[in-house]
Amino acid sequence: MSLHLTINYPETFPDAVGKTREQFEQESKWAMAVKLYEMKRLSSGMAAALVGVDRVTFILKLNEYGVPLIDLSEEELLSDLENA
């Protein structure tokens, strides 16, 4: 079963950002999926499913949004290396 989310926005928004309605809606969907991934609310696979792409495509696009694939502090990285 698939649920639907409806978001109301002024019809001027797509023009304001230089996009077609379809481009604006697709970009909005991507932004939501990336943010939920960044907040650790969704896995990369779940976020990819939200936008309707495969996981690798989603991961490769993270850079366009300035979101790292792996978000570990230097301390966490050093700890992981010491425990390996």
C-alpha positions in Angstrom: 0.0 0.0 0.0 1.3 3.5 -0.9 0.3 6.6 0.9 0.2 10.1 -0.6 1.4 13.5 0.8 -0.1 16.7 -0.6 1.7 20.0 -0.1 0.0 23.2 -1.0 2.2 26.0 -2.4 1.6 29.3 -4.2 1.6 28.9 -8.0 4.3 31.5 -8.2 6.9 29.3 -6.5 8.1 27.4 -9.6 8.6 30.6 -11.5 10.3 32.3 -8.6 13.0 29.6 -8.6 13.2 29.3 -12.4 11.6 25.8 -12.6 8.6 24.2 -14.2 5.9 23.0 -11.9 7.1 19.4 -12.4 10.8 20.3 -11.8 9.9 22.2 -8.7 7.8 19.3 -7.3 10.6 16.8 -8.1 13.2 19.0 -6.5 11.0 19.4 -3.4 10.7 15.7 -3.1 14.4 15.3 -3.4 15.0 18.0 -0.8 12.7 16.3 1.7 14.2 12.9 1.2 17.8 14.2 1.5 16.9 16.2 4.7 15.2 13.1 6.3 18.3 11.1 5.4 20.6 13.8 6.8 18.6 13.9 10.0 18.9 10.1 10.2 15.2 9.6 10.0 15.4 7.5 6.8 18.1 5.1 5.5 19.5 5.8 2.1 17.4 3.0 0.7 14.2 4.4 2.2 15.0 7.9 1.0 15.7 6.6 -2.4 12.3 4.9 -2.5 10.7 8.2 -1.5 12.0 9.8 -4.7 11.6 6.7 -6.8 15.2 6.0 -7.6 17.7 3.3 -6.7 19.9 3.6 -3.7 23.1 4.2 -5.6 21.5 7.1 -7.6 20.3 8.6 -4.3 23.8 8.3 -2.7 25.5 9.9 -5.7 23.2 12.9 -5.6 23.8 13.6 -1.9 26.9 15.7 -2.8 24.6 18.1 -4.8 22.9 18.9 -1.6 26.1 19.2 0.5 25.2 16.1 2.5 28.0 13.6 3.2 27.3 9.9 2.8 29.1 9.2 6.1 28.7 11.7 8.9 31.3 10.8 11.5 33.3 13.1 13.7 37.1 12.8 13.7 36.9 11.2 17.2 34.4 8.6 15.9 36.7 7.8 12.9 39.8 7.4 15.1 37.8 5.2 17.5 36.6 3.0 14.7 40.2 2.7 13.4 41.6 1.8 16.8 38.9 -0.8 17.3 39.5 -2.4 13.9 
